[in-house]
Amino acid sequence: MSKQEKKINILKHALEVREEEIFSYQIDIDNFERAIKKIEIEYKEDTNMQSFKENLYKLLKENKEQQAKSIIIHDVIKEQLFELTGETCFTHV
């Protein structure tokens, strides 16, 4: 296997891993948003839940930022694969 073939294989694997990471962040983002709404509706008067809600807002922000970073790296990996292979579609993200 040539160095270029090896690099292509590694990049393809890295792309798959990055996709999983992006999807994982999205699942957390969706869960945090739903939990925040649930607390706002069902636990308005519960002060413990209000502090939990504030923690969820922080986690939501952090996960959105991390997901954005992962998307950038994902896109850069796709660009490298295109440069090496000329193929434009490797993944579903």
PDB file of N, CA, C and O in Angstrom:
ATOM      1  N   MET A   1       0.840  -1.167   0.000  1.00  0.00           N
ATOM      2  CA  MET A   1       0.000   0.000   0.000  1.00  0.00           C
ATOM      3  C   MET A   1       0.897   1.246   0.000  1.00  0.00           C
ATOM      4  O   MET A   1       1.831   1.353   0.794  1.00  0.00           O
ATOM      5  N   SER A   2       0.599   2.170  -0.891  1.00  0.00           N
ATOM      6  CA  SER A   2       1.397   3.392  -0.991  1.00  0.00           C
ATOM      7  C   SER A   2       1.068   4.337   0.167  1.00  0.00           C
ATOM      8  O   SER A   2       0.064   4.172   0.859  1.00  0.00           O
ATOM      9  N   LYS A   3       1.932   5.323   0.357  1.00  0.00           N
ATOM     10  CA  LYS A   3       1.691   6.320   1.399  1.00  0.00           C
ATOM     11  C   LYS A   3       0.388   7.066   1.142  1.00  0.00           C
ATOM     12  O   LYS A   3      -0.359   7.367   2.073  1.00  0.00           O
ATOM     13  N   GLN A   4       0.122   7.363  -0.127  1.00  0.00           N
ATOM     14  CA  GLN A   4      -1.107   8.083  -0.459  1.00  0.00           C
ATOM     15  C   GLN A   4      -2.335   7.232  -0.147  1.00  0.00           C
ATOM     16  O   GLN A   4      -3.313   7.742   0.399  1.00  0.00           O
ATOM     17  N   GLU A   5      -2.297   5.941  -0.485  1.00  0.00           N
ATOM     18  CA  GLU A   5      -3.423   5.051  -0.180  1.00  0.00           C
ATOM     19  C   GLU A   5      -3.640   4.946   1.332  1.00  0.00           C
ATOM     20  O   GLU A   5      -4.771   4.942   1.818  1.00  0.00           O
ATOM     21  N   LYS A   6      -2.530   4.862   2.056  1.00  0.00           N
ATOM     22  CA  LYS A   6      -2.622   4.791   3.504  1.00  0.00           C
ATOM     23  C   LYS A   6      -3.243   6.074   4.063  1.00  0.00           C
ATOM     24  O   LYS A   6      -4.102   6.020   4.943  1.00  0.00           O
ATOM     25  N   LYS A   7      -2.811   7.215   3.554  1.00  0.00           N
ATOM     26  CA  LYS A   7      -3.364   8.492   4.001  1.00  0.00           C
ATOM     27  C   LYS A   7      -4.854   8.565   3.700  1.00  0.00           C
ATOM     28  O   LYS A   7      -5.636   9.018   4.536  1.00  0.00           O
ATOM     29  N   ILE A   8      -5.248   8.123   2.517  1.00  0.00           N
ATOM     30  CA  ILE A   8      -6.665   8.129   2.138  1.00  0.00           C
ATOM     31  C   ILE A   8      -7.474   7.273   3.105  1.00  0.00           C
ATOM     32  O   ILE A   8      -8.539   7.689   3.560  1.00  0.00           O
ATOM     33  N   ASN A   9      -6.982   6.094   3.418  1.00  0.00           N
ATOM     34  CA  ASN A   9      -7.687   5.203   4.346  1.00  0.00           C
ATOM     35  C   ASN A   9      -7.811   5.823   5.733  1.00  0.00           C
ATOM     36  O   ASN A   9      -8.863   5.746   6.367  1.00  0.00           O
ATOM     37  N   ILE A  10      -6.734   6.434   6.192  1.00  0.00           N
ATOM     38  CA  ILE A  10      -6.760   7.082   7.504  1.00  0.00           C
ATOM     39  C   ILE A  10      -7.740   8.255   7.507  1.00  0.00           C
ATOM     40  O   ILE A  10      -8.497   8.438   8.460  1.00  0.00           O
ATOM     41  N   LEU A  11      -7.718   9.041   6.439  1.00  0.00           N
ATOM     42  CA  LEU A  11      -8.644  10.170   6.342  1.00  0.00           C
ATOM     43  C   LEU A  11     -10.098   9.703   6.290  1.00  0.00           C
ATOM     44  O   LEU A  11     -10.967  10.320   6.905  1.00  0.00           O
ATOM     45  N   LYS A  12     -10.366   8.627   5.569  1.00  0.00           N
ATOM     46  CA  LYS A  12     -11.735   8.092   5.514  1.00  0.00           C
ATOM     47  C   LYS A  12     -12.195   7.650   6.900  1.00  0.00           C
ATOM     48  O   LYS A  12     -13.329   7.909   7.302  1.00  0.00           O
ATOM     49  N   HIS A  13     -11.310   6.986   7.616  1.00  0.00           N
ATOM     50  CA  HIS A  13     -11.655   6.570   8.975  1.00  0.00           C
ATOM     51  C   HIS A  13     -11.871   7.786   9.873  1.00  0.00           C
ATOM     52  O   HIS A  13     -12.821   7.819  10.654  1.00  0.00           O
ATOM     53  N   ALA A  14     -11.001   8.777   9.767  1.00  0.00           N
ATOM     54  CA  ALA A  14     -11.129   9.997  10.566  1.00  0.00           C
ATOM     55  C   ALA A  14     -12.448  10.714  10.264  1.00  0.00           C
ATOM     56  O   ALA A  14     -13.064  11.298  11.156  1.00  0.00           O
ATOM     57  N   LEU A  15     -12.866  10.663   9.018  1.00  0.00           N
ATOM     58  CA  LEU A  15     -14.120  11.290   8.628  1.00  0.00           C
ATOM     59  C   LEU A  15     -15.306  10.578   9.281  1.00  0.00           C
ATOM     60  O   LEU A  15     -16.235  11.223   9.767  1.00  0.00           O
ATOM     61  N   GLU A  16     -15.265   9.250   9.287  1.00  0.00           N
ATOM     62  CA  GLU A  16     -16.330   8.484   9.944  1.00  0.00           C
ATOM     63  C   GLU A  16     -16.398   8.796  11.433  1.00  0.00           C
ATOM     64  O   GLU A  16     -17.482   8.972  11.990  1.00  0.00           O
ATOM     65  N   VAL A  17     -15.247   8.863  12.067  1.00  0.00           N
ATOM     66  CA  VAL A  17     -15.194   9.171  13.503  1.00  0.00           C
ATOM     67  C   VAL A  17     -15.739  10.573  13.755  1.00  0.00           C
ATOM     68  O   VAL A  17     -16.492  10.785  14.706  1.00  0.00           O
ATOM     69  N   ARG A  18     -15.369  11.516  12.920  1.00  0.00           N
ATOM     70  CA  ARG A  18     -15.831  12.901  13.082  1.00  0.00           C
ATOM     71  C   ARG A  18     -17.338  12.977  12.899  1.00  0.00           C
ATOM     72  O   ARG A  18     -18.006  13.725  13.612  1.00  0.00           O
ATOM     73  N   GLU A  19     -17.889  12.215  11.953  1.00  0.00           N
ATOM     74  CA  GLU A  19     -19.345  12.198  11.764  1.00  0.00           C
ATOM     75  C   GLU A  19     -20.056  11.703  13.019  1.00  0.00           C
ATOM     76  O   GLU A  19     -21.058  12.278  13.446  1.00  0.00           O
ATOM     77  N   GLU A  20     -19.533  10.644  13.597  1.00  0.00           N
ATOM     78  CA  GLU A  20     -20.118  10.116  14.834  1.00  0.00           C
ATOM     79  C   GLU A  20     -20.084  11.190  15.924  1.00  0.00           C
ATOM     80  O   GLU A  20     -21.047  11.364  16.671  1.00  0.00           O
ATOM     81  N   GLU A  21     -18.976  11.894  16.001  1.00  0.00           N
ATOM     82  CA  GLU A  21     -18.822  12.952  16.993  1.00  0.00           C
ATOM     83  C   GLU A  21     -19.860  14.060  16.775  1.00  0.00           C
ATOM     84  O   GLU A  21     -20.481  14.526  17.730  1.00  0.00           O
ATOM     85  N   ILE A  22     -20.044  14.473  15.538  1.00  0.00           N
ATOM     86  CA  ILE A  22     -21.020  15.511  15.200  1.00  0.00           C
ATOM     87  C   ILE A  22     -22.420  15.059  15.578  1.00  0.00           C
ATOM     88  O   ILE A  22     -23.188  15.823  16.164  1.00  0.00           O
ATOM     89  N   PHE A  23     -22.757  13.809  15.240  1.00  0.00           N
ATOM     90  CA  PHE A  23     -24.078  13.281  15.584  1.00  0.00           C
ATOM     91  C   PHE A  23     -24.260  13.183  17.092  1.00  0.00           C
ATOM     92  O   PHE A  23     -25.345  13.454  17.607  1.00  0.00           O
ATOM     93  N   SER A  24     -23.225  12.805  17.788  1.00  0.00           N
ATOM     94  CA  SER A  24     -23.285  12.712  19.250  1.00  0.00           C
ATOM     95  C   SER A  24     -23.552  14.074  19.871  1.00  0.00           C
ATOM     96  O   SER A  24     -24.375  14.204  20.777  1.00  0.00           O
ATOM     97  N   TYR A  25     -22.846  15.090  19.375  1.00  0.00           N
ATOM     98  CA  TYR A  25     -23.114  16.446  19.864  1.00  0.00           C
ATOM     99  C   TYR A  25     -24.557  16.840  19.585  1.00  0.00           C
ATOM    100  O   TYR A  25     -25.207  17.455  20.431  1.00  0.00           O
ATOM    101  N   GLN A  26     -25.064  16.490  18.403  1.00  0.00           N
ATOM    102  CA  GLN A  26     -26.436  16.863  18.064  1.00  0.00           C
ATOM    103  C   GLN A  26     -27.442  16.185  18.980  1.00  0.00           C
ATOM    104  O   GLN A  26     -28.435  16.796  19.375  1.00  0.00           O
ATOM    105  N   ILE A  27     -27.193  14.941  19.317  1.00  0.00           N
ATOM    106  CA  ILE A  27     -28.085  14.244  20.252  1.00  0.00           C
ATOM    107  C   ILE A  27     -28.098  14.967  21.592  1.00  0.00           C
ATOM    108  O   ILE A  27     -29.161  15.191  22.170  1.00  0.00           O
ATOM    109  N   ASP A  28     -26.922  15.332  22.085  1.00  0.00           N
ATOM    110  CA  ASP A  28     -26.852  16.062  23.350  1.00  0.00           C
ATOM    111  C   ASP A  28     -27.544  17.416  23.247  1.00  0.00           C
ATOM    112  O   ASP A  28     -28.269  17.811  24.160  1.00  0.00           O
ATOM    113  N   ILE A  29     -27.329  18.124  22.154  1.00  0.00           N
ATOM    114  CA  ILE A  29     -27.970  19.422  21.946  1.00  0.00           C
ATOM    115  C   ILE A  29     -29.490  19.272  21.983  1.00  0.00           C
ATOM    116  O   ILE A  29     -30.178  20.036  22.659  1.00  0.00           O
ATOM    117  N   ASP A  30     -30.003  18.290  21.260  1.00  0.00           N
ATOM    118  CA  ASP A  30     -31.455  18.051  21.249  1.00  0.00           C
ATOM    119  C   ASP A  30     -31.970  17.716  22.642  1.00  0.00           C
ATOM    120  O   ASP A  30     -33.011  18.220  23.062  1.00  0.00           O
ATOM    121  N   ASN A  31     -31.240  16.865  23.358  1.00  0.00           N
ATOM    122  CA  ASN A  31     -31.660  16.493  24.712  1.00  0.00           C
ATOM    123  C   ASN A  31     -31.647  17.689  25.656  1.00  0.00           C
ATOM    124  O   ASN A  31     -32.581  17.865  26.438  1.00  0.00           O
ATOM    125  N   PHE A  32     -30.604  18.510  25.595  1.00  0.00           N
ATOM    126  CA  PHE A  32     -30.528  19.679  26.471  1.00  0.00           C
ATOM    127  C   PHE A  32     -31.661  20.652  26.177  1.00  0.00           C
ATOM    128  O   PHE A  32     -32.272  21.189  27.101  1.00  0.00           O
ATOM    129  N   GLU A  33     -31.947  20.886  24.895  1.00  0.00           N
ATOM    130  CA  GLU A  33     -33.029  21.803  24.535  1.00  0.00           C
ATOM    131  C   GLU A  33     -34.374  21.294  25.039  1.00  0.00           C
ATOM    132  O   GLU A  33     -35.184  22.070  25.547  1.00  0.00           O
ATOM    133  N   ARG A  34     -34.613  19.990  24.898  1.00  0.00           N
ATOM    134  CA  ARG A  34     -35.870  19.411  25.386  1.00  0.00           C
ATOM    135  C   ARG A  34     -35.970  19.490  26.907  1.00  0.00           C
ATOM    136  O   ARG A  34     -37.031  19.790  27.454  1.00  0.00           O
ATOM    137  N   ALA A  35     -34.860  19.219  27.580  1.00  0.00           N
ATOM    138  CA  ALA A  35     -34.866  19.266  29.044  1.00  0.00           C
ATOM    139  C   ALA A  35     -35.127  20.680  29.538  1.00  0.00           C
ATOM    140  O   ALA A  35     -35.870  20.878  30.500  1.00  0.00           O
ATOM    141  N   ILE A  36     -34.520  21.659  28.887  1.00  0.00           N
ATOM    142  CA  ILE A  36     -34.738  23.058  29.265  1.00  0.00           C
ATOM    143  C   ILE A  36     -36.218  23.422  29.129  1.00  0.00           C
ATOM    144  O   ILE A  36     -36.798  24.035  30.026  1.00  0.00           O
ATOM    145  N   LYS A  37     -36.821  23.039  28.004  1.00  0.00           N
ATOM    146  CA  LYS A  37     -38.247  23.322  27.795  1.00  0.00           C
ATOM    147  C   LYS A  37     -39.107  22.625  28.844  1.00  0.00           C
ATOM    148  O   LYS A  37     -40.056  23.210  29.366  1.00  0.00           O
ATOM    149  N   LYS A  38     -38.771  21.381  29.148  1.00  0.00           N
ATOM    150  CA  LYS A  38     -39.529  20.618  30.139  1.00  0.00           C
ATOM    151  C   LYS A  38     -39.453  21.290  31.507  1.00  0.00           C
ATOM    152  O   LYS A  38     -40.464  21.403  32.200  1.00  0.00           O
ATOM    153  N   ILE A  39     -38.278  21.729  31.891  1.00  0.00           N
ATOM    154  CA  ILE A  39     -38.115  22.407  33.183  1.00  0.00           C
ATOM    155  C   ILE A  39     -38.915  23.703  33.199  1.00  0.00           C
ATOM    156  O   ILE A  39     -39.566  24.021  34.194  1.00  0.00           O
ATOM    157  N   GLU A  40     -38.868  24.453  32.096  1.00  0.00           N
ATOM    158  CA  GLU A  40     -39.601  25.717  32.028  1.00  0.00           C
ATOM    159  C   GLU A  40     -41.107  25.514  32.174  1.00  0.00           C
ATOM    160  O   GLU A  40     -41.804  26.371  32.718  1.00  0.00           O
ATOM    161  N   ILE A  41     -41.599  24.390  31.691  1.00  0.00           N
ATOM    162  CA  ILE A  41     -43.040  24.126  31.731  1.00  0.00           C
ATOM    163  C   ILE A  41     -43.453  23.405  33.020  1.00  0.00           C
ATOM    164  O   ILE A  41     -44.422  23.796  33.670  1.00  0.00           O
ATOM    165  N   GLU A  42     -42.726  22.375  33.377  1.00  0.00           N
ATOM    166  CA  GLU A  42     -43.168  21.498  34.457  1.00  0.00           C
ATOM    167  C   GLU A  42     -42.546  21.788  35.821  1.00  0.00           C
ATOM    168  O   GLU A  42     -43.053  21.321  36.841  1.00  0.00           O
ATOM    169  N   TYR A  43     -41.457  22.550  35.851  1.00  0.00           N
ATOM    170  CA  TYR A  43     -40.745  22.778  37.108  1.00  0.00           C
ATOM    171  C   TYR A  43     -40.452  24.262  37.348  1.00  0.00           C
ATOM    172  O   TYR A  43     -39.393  24.614  37.867  1.00  0.00           O
ATOM    173  N   LYS A  44     -41.382  25.116  36.974  1.00  0.00           N
ATOM    174  CA  LYS A  44     -41.184  26.563  37.089  1.00  0.00           C
ATOM    175  C   LYS A  44     -40.815  27.012  38.497  1.00  0.00           C
ATOM    176  O   LYS A  44     -39.974  27.894  38.669  1.00  0.00           O
ATOM    177  N   GLU A  45     -41.433  26.418  39.490  1.00  0.00           N
ATOM    178  CA  GLU A  45     -41.269  26.870  40.867  1.00  0.00           C
ATOM    179  C   GLU A  45     -40.149  26.158  41.626  1.00  0.00           C
ATOM    180  O   GLU A  45     -39.809  26.553  42.742  1.00  0.00           O
ATOM    181  N   ASP A  46     -39.584  25.132  41.044  1.00  0.00           N
ATOM    182  CA  ASP A  46     -38.562  24.328  41.724  1.00  0.00           C
ATOM    183  C   ASP A  46     -37.185  24.969  41.540  1.00  0.00           C
ATOM    184  O   ASP A  46     -36.633  24.945  40.440  1.00  0.00           O
ATOM    185  N   THR A  47     -36.633  25.540  42.603  1.00  0.00           N
ATOM    186  CA  THR A  47     -35.349  26.241  42.504  1.00  0.00           C
ATOM    187  C   THR A  47     -34.198  25.301  42.149  1.00  0.00           C
ATOM    188  O   THR A  47     -33.261  25.697  41.456  1.00  0.00           O
ATOM    189  N   ASN A  48     -34.269  24.069  42.620  1.00  0.00           N
ATOM    190  CA  ASN A  48     -33.227  23.096  42.251  1.00  0.00           C
ATOM    191  C   ASN A  48     -33.216  22.853  40.745  1.00  0.00           C
ATOM    192  O   ASN A  48     -32.158  22.740  40.125  1.00  0.00           O
ATOM    193  N   MET A  49     -34.388  22.777  40.183  1.00  0.00           N
ATOM    194  CA  MET A  49     -34.478  22.558  38.737  1.00  0.00           C
ATOM    195  C   MET A  49     -34.036  23.797  37.968  1.00  0.00           C
ATOM    196  O   MET A  49     -33.532  23.684  36.850  1.00  0.00           O
ATOM    197  N   GLN A  50     -34.217  24.962  38.547  1.00  0.00           N
ATOM    198  CA  GLN A  50     -33.783  26.184  37.873  1.00  0.00           C
ATOM    199  C   GLN A  50     -32.259  26.241  37.772  1.00  0.00           C
ATOM    200  O   GLN A  50     -31.717  26.673  36.755  1.00  0.00           O
ATOM    201  N   SER A  51     -31.574  25.808  38.822  1.00  0.00           N
ATOM    202  CA  SER A  51     -30.111  25.778  38.736  1.00  0.00           C
ATOM    203  C   SER A  51     -29.663  24.687  37.762  1.00  0.00           C
ATOM    204  O   SER A  51     -28.667  24.851  37.057  1.00  0.00           O
ATOM    205  N   PHE A  52     -30.392  23.590  37.725  1.00  0.00           N
ATOM    206  CA  PHE A  52     -30.101  22.535  36.748  1.00  0.00           C
ATOM    207  C   PHE A  52     -30.297  23.078  35.335  1.00  0.00           C
ATOM    208  O   PHE A  52     -29.504  22.799  34.436  1.00  0.00           O
ATOM    209  N   LYS A  53     -31.363  23.860  35.151  1.00  0.00           N
ATOM    210  CA  LYS A  53     -31.633  24.468  33.841  1.00  0.00           C
ATOM    211  C   LYS A  53     -30.478  25.375  33.425  1.00  0.00           C
ATOM    212  O   LYS A  53     -30.077  25.371  32.261  1.00  0.00           O
ATOM    213  N   GLU A  54     -29.944  26.145  34.357  1.00  0.00           N
ATOM    214  CA  GLU A  54     -28.810  27.013  34.045  1.00  0.00           C
ATOM    215  C   GLU A  54     -27.586  26.184  33.625  1.00  0.00           C
ATOM    216  O   GLU A  54     -26.858  26.564  32.708  1.00  0.00           O
ATOM    217  N   ASN A  55     -27.372  25.067  34.294  1.00  0.00           N
ATOM    218  CA  ASN A  55     -26.280  24.162  33.899  1.00  0.00           C
ATOM    219  C   ASN A  55     -26.513  23.605  32.501  1.00  0.00           C
ATOM    220  O   ASN A  55     -25.576  23.458  31.717  1.00  0.00           O
ATOM    221  N   LEU A  56     -27.772  23.296  32.196  1.00  0.00           N
ATOM    222  CA  LEU A  56     -28.094  22.785  30.860  1.00  0.00           C
ATOM    223  C   LEU A  56     -27.821  23.842  29.792  1.00  0.00           C
ATOM    224  O   LEU A  56     -27.341  23.516  28.707  1.00  0.00           O
ATOM    225  N   TYR A  57     -28.123  25.093  30.092  1.00  0.00           N
ATOM    226  CA  TYR A  57     -27.823  26.179  29.140  1.00  0.00           C
ATOM    227  C   TYR A  57     -26.323  26.241  28.856  1.00  0.00           C
ATOM    228  O   TYR A  57     -25.909  26.409  27.709  1.00  0.00           O
ATOM    229  N   LYS A  58     -25.516  26.105  29.901  1.00  0.00           N
ATOM    230  CA  LYS A  58     -24.061  26.112  29.718  1.00  0.00           C
ATOM    231  C   LYS A  58     -23.617  24.936  28.867  1.00  0.00           C
ATOM    232  O   LYS A  58     -22.820  25.094  27.942  1.00  0.00           O
ATOM    233  N   LEU A  59     -24.138  23.746  29.184  1.00  0.00           N
ATOM    234  CA  LEU A  59     -23.790  22.554  28.411  1.00  0.00           C
ATOM    235  C   LEU A  59     -24.239  22.686  26.954  1.00  0.00           C
ATOM    236  O   LEU A  59     -23.530  22.273  26.036  1.00  0.00           O
ATOM    237  N   LEU A  60     -25.411  23.258  26.758  1.00  0.00           N
ATOM    238  CA  LEU A  60     -25.931  23.470  25.407  1.00  0.00           C
ATOM    239  C   LEU A  60     -24.984  24.362  24.606  1.00  0.00           C
ATOM    240  O   LEU A  60     -24.646  24.057  23.463  1.00  0.00           O
ATOM    241  N   LYS A  61     -24.568  25.452  25.212  1.00  0.00           N
ATOM    242  CA  LYS A  61     -23.636  26.370  24.540  1.00  0.00           C
ATOM    243  C   LYS A  61     -22.322  25.674  24.213  1.00  0.00           C
ATOM    244  O   LYS A  61     -21.812  25.788  23.098  1.00  0.00           O
ATOM    245  N   GLU A  62     -21.776  24.953  25.189  1.00  0.00           N
ATOM    246  CA  GLU A  62     -20.505  24.257  24.987  1.00  0.00           C
ATOM    247  C   GLU A  62     -20.606  23.205  23.882  1.00  0.00           C
ATOM    248  O   GLU A  62     -19.698  23.074  23.061  1.00  0.00           O
ATOM    249  N   ASN A  63     -21.704  22.461  23.862  1.00  0.00           N
ATOM    250  CA  ASN A  63     -21.864  21.427  22.850  1.00  0.00           C
ATOM    251  C   ASN A  63     -22.043  22.013  21.455  1.00  0.00           C
ATOM    252  O   ASN A  63     -21.550  21.448  20.478  1.00  0.00           O
ATOM    253  N   LYS A  64     -22.736  23.128  21.356  1.00  0.00           N
ATOM    254  CA  LYS A  64     -22.876  23.787  20.056  1.00  0.00           C
ATOM    255  C   LYS A  64     -21.522  24.273  19.550  1.00  0.00           C
ATOM    256  O   LYS A  64     -21.216  24.156  18.363  1.00  0.00           O
ATOM    257  N   GLU A  65     -20.713  24.818  20.460  1.00  0.00           N
ATOM    258  CA  GLU A  65     -19.373  25.281  20.074  1.00  0.00           C
ATOM    259  C   GLU A  65     -18.500  24.107  19.640  1.00  0.00           C
ATOM    260  O   GLU A  65     -17.813  24.186  18.621  1.00  0.00           O
ATOM    261  N   GLN A  66     -18.525  23.033  20.399  1.00  0.00           N
ATOM    262  CA  GLN A  66     -17.708  21.861  20.062  1.00  0.00           C
ATOM    263  C   GLN A  66     -18.171  21.229  18.746  1.00  0.00           C
ATOM    264  O   GLN A  66     -17.352  20.788  17.940  1.00  0.00           O
ATOM    265  N   GLN A  67     -19.482  21.192  18.539  1.00  0.00           N
ATOM    266  CA  GLN A  67     -19.999  20.638  17.291  1.00  0.00           C
ATOM    267  C   GLN A  67     -19.532  21.477  16.100  1.00  0.00           C
ATOM    268  O   GLN A  67     -19.162  20.931  15.061  1.00  0.00           O
ATOM    269  N   ALA A  68     -19.550  22.779  16.248  1.00  0.00           N
ATOM    270  CA  ALA A  68     -19.092  23.665  15.170  1.00  0.00           C
ATOM    271  C   ALA A  68     -17.622  23.402  14.846  1.00  0.00           C
ATOM    272  O   ALA A  68     -17.234  23.390  13.678  1.00  0.00           O
ATOM    273  N   LYS A  69     -16.809  23.192  15.876  1.00  0.00           N
ATOM    274  CA  LYS A  69     -15.395  22.880  15.661  1.00  0.00           C
ATOM    275  C   LYS A  69     -15.241  21.543  14.942  1.00  0.00           C
ATOM    276  O   LYS A  69     -14.408  21.404  14.046  1.00  0.00           O
ATOM    277  N   SER A  70     -16.042  20.568  15.337  1.00  0.00           N
ATOM    278  CA  SER A  70     -15.988  19.253  14.697  1.00  0.00           C
ATOM    279  C   SER A  70     -16.397  19.331  13.226  1.00  0.00           C
ATOM    280  O   SER A  70     -15.831  18.640  12.379  1.00  0.00           O
ATOM    281  N   ILE A  71     -17.372  20.170  12.936  1.00  0.00           N
ATOM    282  CA  ILE A  71     -17.818  20.338  11.547  1.00  0.00           C
ATOM    283  C   ILE A  71     -16.698  20.945  10.705  1.00  0.00           C
ATOM    284  O   ILE A  71     -16.506  20.552   9.554  1.00  0.00           O
ATOM    285  N   ILE A  72     -15.967  21.887  11.264  1.00  0.00           N
ATOM    286  CA  ILE A  72     -14.840  22.485  10.539  1.00  0.00           C
ATOM    287  C   ILE A  72     -13.807  21.417  10.198  1.00  0.00           C
ATOM    288  O   ILE A  72     -13.364  21.322   9.053  1.00  0.00           O
ATOM    289  N   ILE A  73     -13.424  20.618  11.180  1.00  0.00           N
ATOM    290  CA  ILE A  73     -12.439  19.555  10.934  1.00  0.00           C
ATOM    291  C   ILE A  73     -12.990  18.533   9.947  1.00  0.00           C
ATOM    292  O   ILE A  73     -12.262  18.062   9.074  1.00  0.00           O
ATOM    293  N   HIS A  74     -14.248  18.191  10.074  1.00  0.00           N
ATOM    294  CA  HIS A  74     -14.906  17.275   9.133  1.00  0.00           C
ATOM    295  C   HIS A  74     -14.765  17.793   7.702  1.00  0.00           C
ATOM    296  O   HIS A  74     -14.398  17.050   6.792  1.00  0.00           O
ATOM    297  N   ASP A  75     -15.060  19.067   7.523  1.00  0.00           N
ATOM    298  CA  ASP A  75     -14.998  19.668   6.189  1.00  0.00           C
ATOM    299  C   ASP A  75     -13.565  19.678   5.644  1.00  0.00           C
ATOM    300  O   ASP A  75     -13.347  19.455   4.453  1.00  0.00           O
ATOM    301  N   VAL A  76     -12.606  19.933   6.512  1.00  0.00           N
ATOM    302  CA  VAL A  76     -11.204  19.945   6.091  1.00  0.00           C
ATOM    303  C   VAL A  76     -10.764  18.536   5.667  1.00  0.00           C
ATOM    304  O   VAL A  76     -10.027  18.379   4.693  1.00  0.00           O
ATOM    305  N   ILE A  77     -11.209  17.538   6.388  1.00  0.00           N
ATOM    306  CA  ILE A  77     -10.881  16.153   6.014  1.00  0.00           C
ATOM    307  C   ILE A  77     -11.486  15.831   4.651  1.00  0.00           C
ATOM    308  O   ILE A  77     -10.825  15.225   3.807  1.00  0.00           O
ATOM    309  N   LYS A  78     -12.739  16.232   4.430  1.00  0.00           N
ATOM    310  CA  LYS A  78     -13.380  16.000   3.128  1.00  0.00           C
ATOM    311  C   LYS A  78     -12.614  16.695   1.999  1.00  0.00           C
ATOM    312  O   LYS A  78     -12.452  16.140   0.912  1.00  0.00           O
ATOM    313  N   GLU A  79     -12.149  17.913   2.271  1.00  0.00           N
ATOM    314  CA  GLU A  79     -11.373  18.647   1.263  1.00  0.00           C
ATOM    315  C   GLU A  79     -10.089  17.897   0.911  1.00  0.00           C
ATOM    316  O   GLU A  79      -9.713  17.816  -0.259  1.00  0.00           O
ATOM    317  N   GLN A  80      -9.425  17.355   1.918  1.00  0.00           N
ATOM    318  CA  GLN A  80      -8.194  16.594   1.667  1.00  0.00           C
ATOM    319  C   GLN A  80      -8.492  15.347   0.839  1.00  0.00           C
ATOM    320  O   GLN A  80      -7.755  15.011  -0.088  1.00  0.00           O
ATOM    321  N   LEU A  81      -9.573  14.674   1.184  1.00  0.00           N
ATOM    322  CA  LEU A  81      -9.935  13.470   0.429  1.00  0.00           C
ATOM    323  C   LEU A  81     -10.246  13.818  -1.025  1.00  0.00           C
ATOM    324  O   LEU A  81      -9.874  13.079  -1.937  1.00  0.00           O
ATOM    325  N   PHE A  82     -10.921  14.932  -1.238  1.00  0.00           N
ATOM    326  CA  PHE A  82     -11.208  15.356  -2.604  1.00  0.00           C
ATOM    327  C   PHE A  82      -9.918  15.650  -3.366  1.00  0.00           C
ATOM    328  O   PHE A  82      -9.770  15.267  -4.527  1.00  0.00           O
ATOM    329  N   GLU A  83      -8.995  16.328  -2.707  1.00  0.00           N
ATOM    330  CA  GLU A  83      -7.712  16.642  -3.347  1.00  0.00           C
ATOM    331  C   GLU A  83      -6.939  15.372  -3.711  1.00  0.00           C
ATOM    332  O   GLU A  83      -6.262  15.328  -4.738  1.00  0.00           O
ATOM    333  N   LEU A  84      -7.041  14.350  -2.874  1.00  0.00           N
ATOM    334  CA  LEU A  84      -6.293  13.112  -3.112  1.00  0.00           C
ATOM    335  C   LEU A  84      -6.976  12.166  -4.091  1.00  0.00           C
ATOM    336  O   LEU A  84      -6.307  11.408  -4.793  1.00  0.00           O
ATOM    337  N   THR A  85      -8.305  12.208  -4.140  1.00  0.00           N
ATOM    338  CA  THR A  85      -9.036  11.216  -4.942  1.00  0.00           C
ATOM    339  C   THR A  85      -9.870  11.795  -6.063  1.00  0.00           C
ATOM    340  O   THR A  85     -10.167  11.104  -7.037  1.00  0.00           O
ATOM    341  N   GLY A  86     -10.253  13.058  -5.939  1.00  0.00           N
ATOM    342  CA  GLY A  86     -11.152  13.671  -6.908  1.00  0.00           C
ATOM    343  C   GLY A  86     -12.607  13.322  -6.650  1.00  0.00           C
ATOM    344  O   GLY A  86     -13.495  13.787  -7.364  1.00  0.00           O
ATOM    345  N   GLU A  87     -12.855  12.507  -5.635  1.00  0.00           N
ATOM    346  CA  GLU A  87     -14.223  12.139  -5.288  1.00  0.00           C
ATOM    347  C   GLU A  87     -14.820  13.214  -4.387  1.00  0.00           C
ATOM    348  O   GLU A  87     -14.129  13.787  -3.545  1.00  0.00           O
ATOM    349  N   THR A  88     -16.112  13.480  -4.573  1.00  0.00           N
ATOM    350  CA  THR A  88     -16.751  14.541  -3.800  1.00  0.00           C
ATOM    351  C   THR A  88     -17.630  14.049  -2.669  1.00  0.00           C
ATOM    352  O   THR A  88     -17.942  14.825  -1.766  1.00  0.00           O
ATOM    353  N   CYS A  89     -18.037  12.805  -2.682  1.00  0.00           N
ATOM    354  CA  CYS A  89     -18.967  12.337  -1.657  1.00  0.00           C
ATOM    355  C   CYS A  89     -18.380  11.144  -0.915  1.00  0.00           C
ATOM    356  O   CYS A  89     -18.182  10.073  -1.488  1.00  0.00           O
ATOM    357  N   PHE A  90     -18.108  11.346   0.361  1.00  0.00           N
ATOM    358  CA  PHE A  90     -17.609  10.268   1.205  1.00  0.00           C
ATOM    359  C   PHE A  90     -18.557   9.946   2.330  1.00  0.00           C
ATOM    360  O   PHE A  90     -18.569   8.825   2.840  1.00  0.00           O
ATOM    361  N   THR A  91     -19.354  10.923   2.722  1.00  0.00           N
ATOM    362  CA  THR A  91     -20.146  10.758   3.934  1.00  0.00           C
ATOM    363  C   THR A  91     -21.525  11.362   3.754  1.00  0.00           C
ATOM    364  O   THR A  91     -21.858  11.908   2.702  1.00  0.00           O
ATOM    365  N   HIS A  92     -22.327  11.246   4.820  1.00  0.00           N
ATOM    366  CA  HIS A  92     -23.701  11.728   4.791  1.00  0.00           C
ATOM    367  C   HIS A  92     -23.910  13.023   5.528  1.00  0.00           C
ATOM    368  O   HIS A  92     -25.017  13.562   5.511  1.00  0.00           O
ATOM    369  N   VAL A  93     -22.872  13.551   6.186  1.00  0.00           N
ATOM    370  CA  VAL A  93     -23.034  14.799   6.940  1.00  0.00           C
ATOM    371  C   VAL A  93     -23.012  15.973   5.985  1.00  0.00           C
ATOM    372  O   VAL A  93     -23.133  17.120   6.414  1.00  0.00           O
TER     373      VAL A  93
END
